[in-house]
Amino acid sequence: MSEHELAISDSRRFASMVALNAVSMLSQIGQFAMGSMLLPIALEAKKASPAFIGFTSATFWLGMLAGLLAAGQITRTLGYRNTVIIGLVMGVASFVLLPVIEWHWWALPAAAIGFGTGLRWIANETWLYRLAPAYARGRIVGIHETLIGLASIIGPLIIVALGAIKPDAYWVAAGMIATSIPPLFVAASIPAVNIDAAYIPVKKNGAALSFAMLFVSFGGLIAGLGGWIEGSLFALLPVYNTDIGLTSRETAWLLTILGVGLMVFQFPIGWLADHKGVRWTTKLCGLVAFATTMFTIIFGTQFYPLAIAMFLFGGFTGGLLTLGIIWATQHSAGAELTHNMRQVSVTYTLLSALGPLATGFMMSHSNSATLLWQQLAALAVLALLLLKWRES
């Protein structure tokens, strides 16, 4: 069934999109922001090694990858709404468990939070973008990414207010996830398409390489490089900051500022993609991210220069995921849309896991400045991709 065949009134469609955006925003605070930021800060406060912090952060992302891959079968069987609910309940249970068990075992609930996030991401966002009108998808993606960007502000602020050691922040995370369940019953039910659909041809200019037996588009690779950078920052910025003399509270503030940048820039990036094209906008994001990395290497040993850098990193490296999603939604509908979304989400998540895993290992065997030099390496790969990519 194609999107124009869905028998839903405009008012019902609008109410459904509002409800699904609310689900994403509320659950993102608990599942993603607290899952990816609270644990590294707490582990650094507990004197865990960079390698262990990177490993635990990677299990969150690898769990998310497993959730993305399982989402097809689960959604076909249970539908969008029930799949999202399962993912959310896993997050609630895991956050209740975290402060109870020894931190050496945190990789297990971290993976469960990630798995639930993957289910929610695919089921909820595919549901949302199938309801969105094709002519405005770039702007709708930008609005959605702006709203979930609030999570990257609110999550660290919760850590600032409650700390990362006491159980309060973990309980708040569980509560935020639970509050995202009721809006699911406002959204209009639509038949779930086959997320595990066989290979669907895409335009030649969107084909890059075959990766892990999934056909990965340039949109997926753009989002993936953003994930590598973002995942490394979330996981290992606490280690870098400790080495330059900043406190865990200051780290939480810097992550909050990163979240402000993520929220503020996503709608303008979506607007630019609609009017200038995805390739042009990706070049802009890459140039700003490169300049910001160089600025951080030179001046990033104090709080205020780092605050400027985090604001720009949040906006322009976070924008790479937004651009990957916009690419995935262009000229596609139904099963093709879910296929493209899956490419983007799987590649983003896999590289988000590999980023902290590799960077944590390198930092354990060198120094914390490795965090910045690997950002430059990822941006160099992005530049090479842009040299080969031509939009239609």
SULTA-V977182 format. One record per residue. PHI is phi in radians with two decimals (NA if undefined). PSI is psi in radians with two decimals (* if undefined). D_LAST is the distance of its C-alpha to the last C-alpha in Angstrom with 2 decimals. Layout:
PHI & PSI & D_LAST
PHI & PSI & D_LAST
This chain:
NA & 2.16 & 26.57
-1.42 & 2.89 & 23.36
-1.10 & -0.63 & 23.15
-1.29 & -0.19 & 24.07
-1.60 & -0.13 & 27.09
-1.18 & 2.13 & 28.56
-1.45 & 1.30 & 31.80
-2.31 & 2.29 & 31.79
-1.21 & 2.80 & 32.70
-1.06 & -0.70 & 30.71
-1.17 & -0.69 & 33.60
-1.17 & -0.68 & 33.82
-1.09 & -0.76 & 30.10
-1.12 & -0.81 & 30.43
-1.07 & -0.65 & 33.57
-1.16 & -0.73 & 32.00
-1.14 & -0.68 & 29.06
-1.07 & -0.79 & 31.69
-1.10 & -0.76 & 33.80
-1.24 & -0.57 & 31.11
-1.11 & -0.67 & 30.05
-1.12 & -0.70 & 33.77
-1.03 & -0.84 & 34.00
-1.08 & -0.80 & 31.23
-1.11 & -0.84 & 32.76
-1.19 & -0.79 & 36.33
-1.22 & -0.52 & 35.75
-1.13 & -0.58 & 33.50
-1.05 & -0.85 & 36.49
-1.35 & -0.98 & 38.69
-1.19 & -0.94 & 36.56
-1.52 & -0.97 & 34.00
-1.09 & -0.88 & 35.54
-1.28 & -0.61 & 39.05
-1.15 & -0.66 & 38.08
-1.64 & -0.33 & 36.10
-1.92 & -0.72 & 38.21
-1.12 & -0.79 & 41.76
-1.11 & -0.81 & 42.45
-1.07 & -0.69 & 41.58
-1.13 & -0.77 & 43.66
-1.12 & -0.72 & 46.52
-1.16 & -0.66 & 46.44
-1.12 & -0.70 & 46.54
-1.13 & -0.49 & 49.52
-1.55 & 0.13 & 51.15
1.20 & 0.52 & 50.77
-1.22 & 2.69 & 48.44
-1.31 & 2.73 & 46.94
-0.97 & -0.65 & 43.32
-1.12 & -0.72 & 42.78
-1.20 & -0.69 & 44.14
-1.09 & -0.77 & 42.12
-1.10 & -0.69 & 38.95
-1.13 & -0.82 & 39.99
-1.11 & -0.72 & 40.78
-1.11 & -0.67 & 37.49
-1.12 & -0.62 & 35.69
-1.13 & -0.58 & 37.57
-1.03 & -0.85 & 36.17
-1.23 & -0.66 & 32.58
-1.18 & -0.63 & 33.52
-1.08 & -0.70 & 35.20
-1.10 & -0.72 & 32.05
-1.04 & -0.77 & 30.16
-1.07 & -0.69 & 32.89
-1.11 & -0.71 & 32.54
-1.08 & -0.74 & 28.82
-1.25 & -0.55 & 29.56
-1.45 & -0.28 & 32.53
-1.06 & -0.56 & 30.87
-1.07 & -0.95 & 29.64
-1.11 & -0.75 & 33.14
-1.15 & -0.72 & 34.81
-1.18 & -0.70 & 32.50
-1.06 & -0.63 & 32.88
-1.42 & -0.75 & 36.62
-1.92 & -0.26 & 37.26
1.56 & 2.95 & 34.36
-1.08 & -0.89 & 32.35
-1.07 & -0.85 & 35.36
-1.16 & -0.60 & 37.75
-1.12 & -0.75 & 35.29
-1.09 & -0.75 & 34.73
-1.06 & -0.76 & 38.52
-1.01 & -0.80 & 39.22
-1.07 & -0.69 & 36.91
-1.23 & -0.72 & 38.58
-1.10 & -0.66 & 42.09
-1.06 & -0.68 & 41.45
-1.16 & -0.76 & 40.57
-1.03 & -0.87 & 43.70
-1.08 & -0.70 & 45.96
-1.18 & -0.71 & 44.61
-1.21 & -0.54 & 45.09
-1.16 & -0.59 & 48.60
-1.34 & -0.61 & 49.32
-0.91 & -0.89 & 48.01
-1.26 & -0.13 & 50.94
-1.54 & -0.58 & 53.44
-1.71 & 2.86 & 52.66
-1.14 & 2.50 & 52.94
-1.14 & -0.36 & 49.89
-1.09 & -0.33 & 49.92
-1.84 & 0.22 & 48.67
-1.17 & -0.32 & 45.90
-1.05 & -0.54 & 43.20
-1.22 & -0.95 & 44.05
-1.16 & -0.50 & 43.57
-1.07 & -0.75 & 40.57
-1.12 & -0.66 & 38.94
-1.17 & -0.70 & 39.99
-1.07 & -0.77 & 38.47
-1.08 & -0.73 & 35.18
-1.05 & -0.80 & 35.38
-1.12 & -0.64 & 35.97
-1.11 & -0.71 & 33.12
-1.08 & -0.76 & 30.73
-1.06 & -0.84 & 32.05
-1.10 & -0.72 & 31.78
-1.04 & -0.98 & 28.26
-1.13 & -0.87 & 26.72
-1.16 & -0.81 & 28.99
-1.25 & -0.77 & 29.02
-1.31 & -0.60 & 25.38
-1.11 & -0.75 & 24.18
-0.98 & -0.84 & 26.84
-1.10 & -0.88 & 25.71
-1.29 & -0.38 & 21.96
-1.24 & -0.46 & 22.85
-1.45 & -0.33 & 25.01
-1.35 & 2.45 & 22.49
-1.17 & 2.41 & 20.85
-1.07 & -0.60 & 17.09
-1.22 & -0.28 & 16.60
-2.16 & 0.35 & 18.27
-1.13 & -0.61 & 17.44
-1.04 & -0.80 & 16.19
-1.20 & -0.66 & 19.55
-1.17 & -0.69 & 21.49
-1.06 & -0.75 & 20.29
-1.07 & -0.74 & 21.31
-1.10 & -0.79 & 24.65
-1.06 & -0.81 & 25.26
-1.16 & -0.55 & 24.67
-1.12 & -0.78 & 26.93
-1.13 & -0.78 & 29.61
-1.28 & -0.32 & 29.66
-1.12 & -0.42 & 29.66
-0.99 & -0.54 & 33.14
-1.07 & -0.64 & 34.21
-1.31 & -0.14 & 33.67
-1.71 & -0.87 & 36.07
-1.19 & -0.69 & 38.62
-0.98 & -0.98 & 38.92
-1.09 & -0.57 & 40.10
-1.12 & -0.62 & 42.29
-1.09 & -0.71 & 44.03
-1.16 & -0.70 & 44.68
-1.03 & -0.77 & 46.04
-1.28 & -0.68 & 48.33
-1.89 & -0.25 & 49.53
1.44 & 2.92 & 49.14
-1.82 & -0.06 & 47.72
-1.71 & -0.81 & 51.05
-1.20 & 2.75 & 52.70
-1.29 & -0.17 & 51.50
-0.96 & -0.80 & 50.74
-1.11 & -0.61 & 47.06
-1.19 & -0.68 & 46.52
-1.19 & -0.67 & 48.18
-1.10 & -0.72 & 46.10
-1.04 & -0.78 & 42.91
-1.08 & -0.70 & 44.28
-1.16 & -0.68 & 45.14
-1.11 & -0.71 & 41.69
-1.12 & -0.74 & 40.14
-1.09 & -0.62 & 42.80
-1.22 & -0.26 & 42.13
-1.45 & -0.10 & 38.54
-1.31 & -0.80 & 39.88
-0.97 & -0.71 & 41.29
-1.05 & -0.37 & 38.05
-1.04 & -0.48 & 36.72
-1.51 & -0.04 & 39.23
-1.52 & -0.57 & 37.88
-1.24 & 2.51 & 34.40
-1.19 & 2.36 & 34.01
-1.31 & 2.34 & 34.14
-2.32 & 2.68 & 31.32
-1.14 & 2.38 & 31.24
-1.31 & 2.35 & 29.68
-1.56 & 2.97 & 26.91
-1.41 & 1.74 & 27.01
-1.16 & -0.47 & 25.57
-1.61 & 0.45 & 26.58
-0.96 & 2.60 & 24.66
-1.09 & 2.96 & 24.07
-0.88 & 2.25 & 20.80
-1.98 & 2.19 & 18.04
-1.05 & 2.44 & 15.21
-2.16 & 2.96 & 11.74
-1.07 & 2.59 & 8.50
-1.00 & -0.65 & 9.45
-1.25 & -0.13 & 7.25
-1.73 & -0.01 & 9.09
-1.64 & 2.24 & 12.40
-2.03 & -0.97 & 14.83
-2.91 & 2.90 & 18.37
-1.70 & 2.18 & 21.05
-2.38 & 2.15 & 23.17
0.88 & 0.68 & 26.40
1.11 & 0.32 & 25.59
-2.07 & 2.39 & 22.57
-1.34 & 1.93 & 19.03
-1.77 & 2.17 & 17.60
-1.48 & 3.01 & 13.96
-1.10 & -0.62 & 12.79
-1.03 & -0.73 & 13.45
-1.15 & -0.72 & 16.89
-1.19 & -0.66 & 17.58
-1.06 & -0.86 & 16.84
-1.09 & -0.68 & 19.17
-1.10 & -0.73 & 21.58
-1.14 & -0.66 & 22.08
-1.07 & -0.68 & 22.77
-1.14 & -0.71 & 25.22
-1.01 & -0.83 & 26.96
-1.15 & -0.85 & 27.60
-1.14 & -0.80 & 28.59
-1.08 & -0.68 & 30.77
-1.16 & -0.71 & 32.58
-1.13 & -0.85 & 33.30
-1.01 & -0.74 & 34.65
-1.38 & -0.68 & 36.85
-2.05 & -0.02 & 38.18
-1.02 & -0.67 & 38.26
-1.01 & -0.65 & 41.79
-1.19 & -0.82 & 42.91
-1.01 & -0.80 & 41.56
-1.16 & -0.68 & 43.20
-1.08 & -0.70 & 46.49
-1.16 & -0.47 & 46.62
-1.71 & 0.12 & 46.32
1.68 & 0.21 & 48.94
-1.55 & 2.74 & 47.09
-1.60 & 2.94 & 48.30
-1.13 & -0.56 & 46.61
-1.13 & -0.74 & 46.80
-1.15 & -0.64 & 44.94
-1.07 & -0.77 & 42.31
-1.07 & -0.67 & 41.91
-1.13 & -0.70 & 41.54
-1.13 & -0.68 & 38.83
-1.16 & -0.57 & 36.91
-1.12 & -0.77 & 37.43
-1.13 & -0.68 & 35.98
-1.02 & -0.73 & 32.96
-1.15 & -0.62 & 32.59
-1.07 & -0.80 & 32.91
-1.05 & -0.74 & 29.99
-1.03 & -0.74 & 27.96
-1.26 & -0.80 & 28.85
-1.15 & -0.64 & 28.59
-1.57 & -0.23 & 25.13
-1.22 & -0.69 & 23.09
-1.16 & -0.79 & 22.79
-0.99 & -0.66 & 21.83
-1.15 & -0.72 & 19.13
-1.09 & -0.70 & 17.84
-1.12 & -0.79 & 18.16
-1.08 & -0.68 & 16.29
-1.11 & -0.66 & 13.33
-1.16 & -0.61 & 13.41
-1.76 & -0.49 & 13.82
-1.97 & -0.27 & 12.30
1.76 & 2.71 & 9.50
-1.19 & -0.70 & 10.39
-1.11 & -0.82 & 10.10
-1.04 & -0.78 & 12.30
-1.20 & -0.61 & 14.63
-1.15 & -0.70 & 15.03
-1.04 & -0.74 & 16.09
-1.08 & -0.81 & 18.56
-1.06 & -0.76 & 19.96
-1.10 & -0.73 & 20.45
-1.13 & -0.78 & 22.25
-1.15 & -0.72 & 24.51
-1.11 & -0.69 & 25.32
-1.09 & -0.83 & 26.25
-1.09 & -0.67 & 28.48
-1.17 & -0.69 & 30.04
-1.11 & -0.76 & 30.88
-1.10 & -0.72 & 32.57
-1.03 & -0.73 & 34.44
-1.20 & -0.69 & 35.66
-1.06 & -0.65 & 36.84
-1.45 & -0.76 & 38.86
-2.02 & -0.06 & 40.14
-1.46 & 0.90 & 39.58
-2.01 & 0.11 & 43.18
-2.32 & 2.86 & 44.20
-1.09 & -0.86 & 43.24
-1.21 & -0.74 & 41.87
-1.05 & -0.67 & 39.46
-1.15 & -0.60 & 38.21
-1.08 & -0.75 & 37.84
-1.07 & -0.78 & 35.50
-1.11 & -0.75 & 33.49
-1.13 & -0.65 & 33.33
-1.05 & -0.80 & 32.11
-1.28 & -0.69 & 29.14
-1.01 & -0.81 & 28.52
-1.01 & -0.77 & 28.53
-1.24 & -0.82 & 25.97
-1.67 & -0.48 & 23.43
-1.46 & -0.60 & 23.79
-1.10 & -0.52 & 24.18
-1.15 & -0.33 & 20.95
-1.15 & -0.63 & 19.11
-1.16 & -0.76 & 20.10
-0.99 & -0.77 & 18.99
-1.17 & -0.65 & 15.46
-1.11 & -0.71 & 15.53
-1.17 & -0.73 & 16.79
-1.06 & -0.76 & 14.25
-0.99 & -0.77 & 11.44
-1.11 & -0.52 & 13.84
-1.56 & -0.16 & 14.34
-1.27 & 2.31 & 10.91
0.96 & 0.63 & 10.90
-2.49 & 2.71 & 14.12
-2.69 & 2.83 & 17.81
0.99 & -2.26 & 21.17
-1.13 & -0.58 & 21.46
-1.14 & -0.68 & 17.75
-1.09 & -0.81 & 17.74
-1.16 & -0.61 & 20.87
-1.08 & -0.83 & 19.60
-1.14 & -0.70 & 16.62
-1.09 & -0.67 & 19.14
-1.17 & -0.69 & 21.56
-0.96 & -0.87 & 19.35
-1.12 & -0.85 & 18.95
-1.17 & -0.70 & 22.60
-1.17 & -0.78 & 24.13
-1.16 & -0.75 & 22.46
-1.00 & -0.81 & 23.25
-1.22 & -0.73 & 26.78
-1.08 & -0.80 & 27.51
-1.27 & -0.47 & 26.62
-1.15 & -0.52 & 28.48
-1.35 & -0.77 & 31.48
-1.19 & -0.55 & 31.26
-0.99 & -1.08 & 30.93
-1.14 & -0.54 & 34.39
-1.11 & -0.87 & 35.95
-1.23 & -0.75 & 35.14
-1.19 & -0.71 & 35.69
-1.06 & -0.72 & 38.96
-1.10 & -0.79 & 40.23
-1.15 & -0.69 & 39.45
-1.15 & -0.60 & 41.03
-1.16 & -0.42 & 44.12
-1.93 & 0.11 & 44.54
-2.46 & -1.85 & 43.66
-2.65 & 3.03 & 43.37
-1.21 & -0.34 & 41.41
-1.12 & -0.30 & 39.37
-0.97 & -0.53 & 37.38
-0.97 & -0.68 & 35.51
-1.43 & -0.66 & 33.94
-1.20 & -0.57 & 33.40
-1.26 & -0.41 & 31.43
-1.12 & -0.75 & 29.11
-1.08 & -0.67 & 28.41
-1.10 & -0.76 & 27.77
-1.11 & -0.69 & 25.14
-1.20 & -0.55 & 23.41
-1.14 & -0.69 & 23.59
-1.11 & -0.71 & 21.73
-1.05 & -0.74 & 18.99
-1.08 & -0.71 & 18.82
-1.11 & -0.70 & 18.58
-1.11 & -0.71 & 15.63
-1.18 & -0.52 & 13.72
-1.14 & -0.51 & 14.73
-1.66 & -0.32 & 13.08
-1.58 & 2.32 & 9.80
-2.23 & 2.19 & 6.61
-1.33 & 2.70 & 3.76
-1.31 & * & 0.00
